[in-house]
């Protein structure tokens, strides 16, 4: 028991950051799932990876404090291509998302190969690091949570209205969509440091998809999604410590139980 407690004390900032991130994501993931665009967070991780590669190339040419703004702006700009494709080509949103995600990952791999950017720092972004989370990342997660709550209560009616997929004349959704994109981007940027590029999107999908099998009430959906995300983070930490396996993989294993329970529930019904 002392071993577990000492281990948790070592990763306390990672635990707190993960819990806050899980709560923050619970306010945005339902909209993604209900709009049938669960691929969007995964696409953003690919774009974010491209931004990281580019930042590592120009890191000696720009001040360090400009790295985060550059990554954020680049990710937002590249992600906006999803809506451009959807509008101009009439592709479905999930199709546009998949195209942009693969384009970003392909470019990232080409640039990394040509510039020899396969260092330990870049590779750490693929899988995340629980121990690597400091108080700085915790405060970033907290700020993102505050921003999430503010924008959620400000634009909640418009985000809900868009779930109907019906045209609402006289209503401008541009700002609502733009700030929603900002929220998802910030959640991804914070989450990648913890869960890694490959697996952070699990926090957007597993809990919400499972809760939707039991309730359609939106307030309960957010509440139970937050609880399951927190439980998934804590459960993943315990599995990671006890089995000595990577944290992000342990979270996926634990949260897979949600899908199993949903499957059994659907079968029994």
C-alpha positions in Angstrom: 0.0 0.0 0.0 2.9 2.3 0.8 4.3 1.6 -2.7 1.0 2.7 -4.3 0.8 5.8 -2.2 4.4 6.9 -2.9 3.8 6.3 -6.6 0.6 8.4 -6.6 2.5 11.2 -4.7 5.1 11.2 -7.4 2.4 11.7 -10.1 0.0 13.9 -8.2 0.1 16.7 -10.8 -0.7 14.1 -13.5 -3.6 12.8 -11.5 -5.1 16.2 -10.8 -4.5 17.3 -14.4 -6.2 14.1 -15.7 -9.2 14.6 -13.5 -9.7 18.2 -14.5 -9.2 17.3 -18.2 -11.8 14.5 -17.9 -14.3 17.0 -16.5 -13.5 19.5 -19.2 -14.0 17.0 -22.0 -17.4 15.9 -20.7 -18.8 19.3 -21.7 -17.7 19.0 -25.4 -17.6 15.3 -26.2 -21.4 14.8 -26.2 -21.7 17.3 -29.1 -19.1 15.4 -31.1 -20.7 12.0 -30.5 -24.2 13.2 -31.2 -23.1 15.0 -34.4 -21.4 11.7 -35.4 -18.0 13.2 -35.7 -16.0 11.2 -33.1 -13.1 11.3 -35.4 -12.6 15.0 -35.0 -10.4 14.9 -31.8 -8.3 12.2 -33.4 -7.8 14.4 -36.5 -6.7 17.3 -34.2 -4.1 15.1 -32.6 -2.6 14.4 -36.1 -2.6 18.2 -36.9 -1.1 18.9 -33.5 1.7 16.3 -34.2 2.4 18.2 -37.4 2.6 21.5 -35.5 5.0 19.9 -33.0 7.3 18.7 -35.8 7.3 22.2 -37.4 7.9 23.8 -34.0 10.9 21.6 -33.3 12.4 22.7 -36.7 12.1 26.4 -36.0 12.6 26.3 -32.3 16.1 27.9 -32.6 14.7 30.7 -34.6 11.8 31.8 -32.4 11.6 32.6 -28.6 10.4 29.7 -26.5 7.3 31.6 -25.3 6.0 31.8 -28.9 6.0 28.0 -29.3 2.6 27.5 -27.6 0.9 30.3 -29.6 2.4 29.0 -32.8 1.2 25.4 -32.2 -2.3 26.6 -31.2 -2.8 28.9 -34.2 -1.4 26.4 -36.6 -3.6 23.7 -35.3 -6.7 25.9 -35.5 -5.9 27.0 -39.0 -5.2 23.5 -40.3 -8.3 22.2 -38.6 -10.4 24.8 -40.3 -9.7 23.0 -43.5 -12.3 20.4 -42.4 -15.1 22.9 -42.6 -13.7 24.3 -45.9 -13.7 20.8 -47.4 -17.2 20.2 -46.1 -18.6 23.4 -47.5 -16.8 23.5 -50.8 -16.8 19.8 -51.8 -20.1 18.8 -50.0 -18.2 15.9 -48.3 -19.7 14.6 -45.1 -18.1 16.0 -42.0 -16.5 12.7 -41.0 -15.1 12.3 -44.5 -13.6 15.8 -44.5 -12.2 15.0 -41.0 -10.5 11.8 -42.2 -9.0 13.5 -45.2 -7.4 16.3 -43.2 -6.2 13.9 -40.5 -4.4 11.7 -43.0 -3.0 14.7 -44.8 -1.6 16.2 -41.5 0.0 12.8 -40.5 1.5 12.2 -43.9 3.1 15.7 -43.9 4.3 15.2 -40.4 6.0 11.9 -41.2 7.6 13.3 -44.4 8.9 16.4 -42.7 10.2 14.4 -39.7 12.0 12.0 -42.0 13.6 14.7 -44.1 14.7 16.8 -41.1 15.7 14.0 -38.7 13.2 15.1 -36.0 12.7 11.7 -34.4 14.1 12.6 -31.0 12.9 11.5 -27.6 10.9 14.6 -27.1 8.9 14.1 -30.3 8.3 10.4 -29.6 7.1 11.2 -26.1 4.2 13.1 -27.6 2.9 9.8 -29.1 2.3 8.1 -25.8 2.1 10.8 -23.2 3.7 10.8 -19.8 2.0 10.7 -16.4 5.2 11.5 -14.5 6.1 14.3 -16.9 3.1 16.3 -15.9 4.1 19.3 -13.6 2.2 22.0 -11.9 2.4 24.0 -15.1 0.3 21.5 -17.0 -2.1 21.3 -14.1 -2.7 25.0 -14.2 -3.1 24.9 -18.0 -5.8 22.2 -17.5 -7.5 24.3 -14.9 -7.6 27.3 -17.2 -9.0 25.2 -20.0 -11.7 23.9 -17.7 -12.7 27.5 -16.7 -12.8 28.5 -20.3 -14.8 25.4 -21.2 -17.4 26.2 -18.5 -17.7 29.9 -19.6 -18.1 29.1 -23.3 -20.4 26.1 -22.6 -22.9 28.3 -20.7 -22.6 31.1 -23.3 -23.1 29.0 -26.4 -25.0 25.9 -25.1 -28.3 26.9 -26.9 -26.5 27.3 -30.2 -24.6 24.0 -29.9 -27.7 22.2 -29.0 -29.6 23.7 -31.9 -27.0 22.5 -34.3 -27.6 18.9 -33.2 -30.9 18.9 -35.0 -29.1 19.5 -38.4 -31.9 21.8 -39.4 -31.5 25.2 -40.9 -32.3 28.0 -38.5 -32.7 31.2 -40.5 -31.5 34.4 -38.9 -29.1 32.6 -36.5 -25.3 32.9 -37.0 -23.4 29.9 -35.8 -19.9 31.1 -36.9 -18.7 32.3 -33.5 -20.3 29.3 -31.7 -18.5 26.9 -34.0 -15.2 28.9 -33.8 -15.1 28.8 -30.0 -16.1 25.2 -30.0 -13.1 24.5 -32.2 -10.9 26.4 -29.9 -12.1 24.4 -26.9 -11.5 21.1 -28.5 -8.0 22.2 -29.7 -7.0 23.4 -26.2 -8.3 20.1 -24.6 -6.3 18.1 -27.1 -3.1 20.2 -26.5 -3.4 19.7 -22.8 -4.5 16.0 -23.1 -1.7 15.0 -25.4 0.9 15.7 -22.7 -0.9 13.2 -20.5 -2.4 10.6 -22.8 -0.3 10.9 -26.0 -1.3 11.7 -29.5 -2.4 8.1 -30.2 -4.8 7.7 -27.3 -6.0 11.0 -26.0 -9.2 10.8 -28.1 -10.4 7.9 -26.0 -11.5 10.4 -23.4 -13.9 11.9 -26.0 -15.5 8.7 -27.1 -15.6 5.8 -24.6 -17.5 7.4 -21.7 -20.0 9.5 -23.7 -20.8 6.6 -26.1 -21.4 4.3 -23.1 -23.6 6.8 -21.1 -25.8 7.4 -24.2 -26.9 3.8 -23.9 -28.5 4.6 -20.5 -29.7 8.2 -20.7 -30.7 10.8 -23.3 -31.0 13.6 -20.8 -28.2 16.0 -21.7 -27.5 17.2 -18.1 -27.2 13.6 -16.9 -25.1 12.8 -20.0 -22.5 15.4 -19.1 -22.5 14.5 -15.4 -22.1 10.8 -15.9 -19.5 11.3 -18.7 -17.4 13.4 -16.3 -17.7 10.8 -13.6 -16.7 8.0 -16.0 -13.8 10.0 -17.3 -12.5 10.6 -13.7 -13.0 6.9 -12.9 -11.1 6.0 -16.1 -8.2 8.2 -15.2 -8.0 6.8 -11.6 -8.5 3.3 -12.7 -5.9 3.7 -15.4 -3.4 5.0 -12.9 -4.0 2.0 -10.5 -3.6 -0.5 -13.4 -0.5 1.3 -14.7 1.1 1.1 -11.2 0.1 -2.4 -10.4 0.8 -4.0 -13.8 3.7 -1.7 -14.7 2.3 -0.7 -18.1 2.0 2.6 -19.9 -0.6 4.9 -18.3 -2.5 5.8 -21.6 -2.8 2.1 -22.5 -4.0 1.3 -19.0 -6.8 4.0 -19.3 -7.9 2.4 -22.6 -8.1 -1.0 -20.9 -10.1 0.3 -18.0 -12.5 2.3 -20.1 -13.0 -0.6 -22.4 -15.1 -2.0 -19.5 -17.6 0.8 -20.3 -18.1 -0.5 -23.8 -18.4 -4.1 -22.5 -21.1 -3.0 -20.0 -22.9 -1.2 -22.8 -22.7 -4.3 -25.0 -24.1 -6.5 -22.3 -26.9 -3.9 -21.5 -27.9 -3.8 -25.2 -27.9 -7.6 -25.4 -30.1 -8.0 -22.3 -32.5 -5.4 -23.6 
